[in-house]
C-alpha cells in the first residue's frame, strides 16, 4: 500500500515547474523510485523523437539502487546484437505507442530481454512512457528480477501516472522559465474567484468546480488508502483544456489555478472540430478510448462519440481506416499540400 500511495507523490512531483531539465529528471526519478523500484533501481531520461527514425536522449538520471556502470556493457551488447533501430533509447519503435508496459509483454521487445542481464542480472523491465504529439517525452524504467506478469491494476495506475507526466512535461515546455498565467483562480472548494480565460472558463464553471474538488481531495491522507480512486478522480486535464495547480499568495493562502495546457495535435483540419482533432491525434498515438478519456478529462462515451464523428467526416468505414486517412492527410498538410 505504501508503494501505491507513493504514486500520488509521483503525480505531485511531475508538476514542478521551477526545476531545469536535468534537475527535473533527477527529481522525478527520486520520487518515482518508492513506487517503481523492485530491487534494481530506476532509470529515467527525457528524449526527443520528433524525428522518429533517430530519437535521442537529452537528460538522464538514475535512482540510488541503479548502478550506471551497468549501462555501457548493456548498450555494447545491443549494438553487437545488430538489432534494428537506435540503441539509445533501446527498442523505441516497439514501445513508442505505449504509455505503460512490461517488456516481456511486448512482442518486439522480447529479443532484448536476454540482454537485460547486464542490468544487475534483471530478466525484465517495467516502464512508463510519457510522449505526446510533440515528439518529446520522458521514459522511466525499473529492471525486474523476474518475468512475473504485472497486475492489470498496477498497469492502470501507472498508465494514469504516464498521462500526468505527459501533461506536466507539456506544461513545462510551454511555461519556459516563467510561471504560466492562470486562466482561472479557484478556491479549494471549487468557487471561481477570477476568470482571465474569459467565456470559456465561465462556461465551464461547474466542470472546473468538480475537477477542483476532486483535485483537492485526491491529495489527502485519506485518499492514500485508495489510490485507484484518487488517481481516477485527479485527471491531467479538465475539459481537454486546463491543468490544475496549487498556488499560494504572500499571506500563505492556498488557491487552485487552471492553466491552459491543451495537448498538441497533428496539423489542423478544418473539417474536424477541435476536440475531434484532439481525440484523433491521441488515437493516432495508439492510445485506447479509456486512456484518451483520462488524458483529456472527458468521459469515455464522449471520446467514442468524437471518434465516430471524425471517422464519418473522414469518409472511412472503420476506425483503423480513419486513422490511416488522418495520418496521410495531416502529413500532406506538413508537406504543404493543399487540404482536401
N, C-alpha and C positions, 0 to 999 in steps of 0.2 A: 504493500500500500504506500510506503514511503517513496518508493521509486516512481509510482504512478503520480503521487502528489507533486513530485519534482517537475512533472510536465508543466504544471501551472507556473513554476519558476522559470522554466524554459520560455514559455509564451511571453512572460513579462520581460525577460532578457532580450527577446527579439526586437522589442520596440525602443531600445536605447538609440537615441539619435545623436548623442554627444560624444561618440567614440569614432575614431578614424577607422579605416578599413581593417588594418591589421589588429588593432585593439578590439574591434568588434568581433572578429572571428575568434580571437582568444577568449573573449567574454562568453560568447555563445557556446564554445566547446566546454568551458568550465562549468557553465550552468547545465548543459545537457548531460554531462558525464554521470551524475547520480541516477538519471533516468535511463540512459543508454548503455553504460558500461557493464559488460558481463565478464570482467576479469582481465581483459587485454587492452583496456583504454578506449579512447575515442579519437578519431581524426576528423578534421574539418577543413574545408577550403572554399573560397569563392572562386568562380570561374567565369570566363567569357566565352560563350558559344554562339555569338552572332554569326560566325562562320562555323556551321555545324560540322564541317569536314575537318576543321582544325581548332577544336576547343582548347583553351589554355587556362592554366591555374593562375590565379592572382595571389591572394593572401592565403596563408596556410598556418594551421595550429594543431597541436595535439594535447590531450589531457595527460595527467601525470603518469598514468599506467601504460600509455602507448609509447614505445621506445622508437624514436625517429630513426635509429640505426637499422631497423628492420626494412626500411623503405628502399635503400639502394639495391640490395640483393633481390628484393621483390621486383622492382622495375627492370632490373637486368634480366630476370627470368621471363618477364612479359615480353621484352624485346627479343630475347633468344628464342622464345616460342614462336615468333613470327606471326602473331595474331593481327588481323586486320584492324585498322583504326589506330588512333594515337594512344601511347602508353600512359599519358598524363592528360586528363584522367582516364584511367583504365575502364574499358567497356562502355564508354559514353553512349555509343549507338544502341546498346542493349537497354540501358536504364533511363535514357533521357526523358521518356514519357511517363515515368513512374514517380509519384510524389513520395512513395514509401515502399520498401520491398526487401526481400531476403534473397541473396544472390542465388542460393540453391533452388529457388522457386522461379527463376528467370532462365528460360532455356538457353539463351545466348550467353549467359554469364557462367554456365556450368563448366565451360572449358578453362576458366580462370581459377576455379576452386582449388585444384591441386597446388597452384602457385601461392595460395594464401598461407601455406605452411611457413613461408618466410616471415609472416606477420605474427611472431610469437607462437607459432605452431597452430594457428587457427585453422578451422575447417569450413568456415562460412563467414558471411558478413550480413549485418542488418543495417540498412541505410535509409536516410531521409534526404530527399532531393527537393530543393526549393527553386523552381525555374518557371518563368512565365514567358510571354511572347516577346519580351525584351531581348531574350537570348542570354541574359546574365543570371547566374544562380549561385546557390550555396549548397554544398553537399556535406552531410555528416554521416560517418560510418563507424560501426562498432564491430570489430572482429569477434567471432563466436568460436567457442571451443568444440561445438558440435553442430550437426545439421538438423537438430530437432526443430520441427516446424513452429514458427512464431504464431501465437494465437491470433485469431481474427480480431479480437477486441484490442489487442496491442497494436496491430496494424492500423486499425481505425483511429486510435488515439494519436499515433504518430503521423498519420495522413493529415489529421487536423493541425498538428504542430507544423507540418510542412506548409500548409495553406497560410498559417500565420507568419511563418518565416518568409515566405514569398511576398506577402503583403508588406511586411516590415522592411524587407530589402528594397522594395519599390518605393516605399515612403522615404527611406534614407537617400535613395538616388535623387528623388525629386526635391528633398529638403536641402541637400548640399550641406553647407556649413551654417545655415540659418534655421531658426525654429520656424516650422511651417505656420502660415496664417490660418487660424481656425475658421471654418465656415459657420460653426455654431458653438456656443458655450452652454453647457447644461449643468444643473446641479446633480449630485449623485442619485437623487430621487427621480431624475429624468425631466425636471422642469426646464423648459427652454428659456435661457436668460438673455441670450444675444444670438442674432442670426445674420451674420455678414454674408452668408451664402444666398440670401435673397429668397425668392419664391420657392425654389427647390427645397430649401430647408424647411420653410414654413409648411409646405405641402406634405412634407414627410415628418411632421412634428410627432405624431403618435408612434410611427415606426422608430424614430430616434429615441423617444422616451422608453419604449420597451427594450430596445437594444442597450440603452444606458443602464437601466436597472439590472439587466442580465449581466452586463459587463462588470458592474459594481459588485454584484452578489457572487460572481464566479471566483473572485479572488479572496473570499472569506475563508477563515479556518474551517468552517463547517463544510464548505464545498470541497476541501482537500480529501474528504472522506468519500466523495462521489465525483471523481474526476471525469468520468464519462459524461455526466450531466453538466458539469461546469464547462467542459470544452464544447459540448453540443450547443450550449446557450451562448457562450462567448465566441462570436464569429469574427473573421478578419475584416469583413466589410458590412456596412448597413446599406441595404438597397443598391448593392453593386457600385457604391459611390464613395462612402466615407469610412475612414478608420477612426476608432475612438482611443483617446489617450488621456492620461491623468495630467492635470495642470494645477499648480499651486500659485496663489498670489503672494504678495510680500508679507501678508499677515498670517500665512500658513493655511489659509482656507483652500479646500480642495474642490476642484471643478472637473468636469469631463468635457473635453473638446472633441468636436468632429472635424476631421481633416480630409480634404479632397484626396482620394487615393485610388481612383478608378484604374482597373488593370489595363495594360496596353493591349491593343487589338491589331490584327493584320490591317493593311491599308484599307480604309473605309470604303464601303459600297453603299451608294445612295438608295438602293432598293431594299436594304435591310435596316431595321431600326437599330438604335444604339445598343439596346440590350440583346437583340437578336445577334448582332455582330459580336458582342461580348461572349455570349454562350457558344457561338460557333468557333470563336478563337480558342476558348477553353477546351471545347470538344476536340479541336484540331491538335491540341497538346496531348490528347489521349486520355483525358480525364472523364470519369463516369458522371452520370447525371447527379448522383448524390454528392460527389466531390465538387462538381461545379456549383451546386446549390450552396454548399458550405462556404466555398471560396467567395462567392458573390453576395452572400447574405440573403439568398432568395429561397423559396420553397422548392422542393424537388418537382412538384407538379408545375410550377411556373417555368422552371427550366425546360421541362418536357414540352410545354406549350410553345415556348420560344423556339426550341429546336425544330418542332413540327412546322411552325410558320416559316422559319428560314429555309427548311427543306423544300416546302411548297414554292416559295418565292424563287428559289434557285432552279425550279423545274426538275427536281430529282425524284426518282421513285423511292429511294431509300436514304437513310441517314448516311450510310457509307458513301454512296454516290454523291450526296450533297457535300460531304466533307472534301471529296476529291474535286468537285467543281469549285468549291470555295477556295481550295488551295490553288488551283490553276488560275482562277480569276484574280485572286489577290496577288499572285506572282506577276500577272500581267500588269497590274497597277504599279508594282515596284519597278518594273522594266519600262514603264512609261507608255504602255499600250493603251489605247482608248478603252474606256469602260463599256461593257456590253449592256 
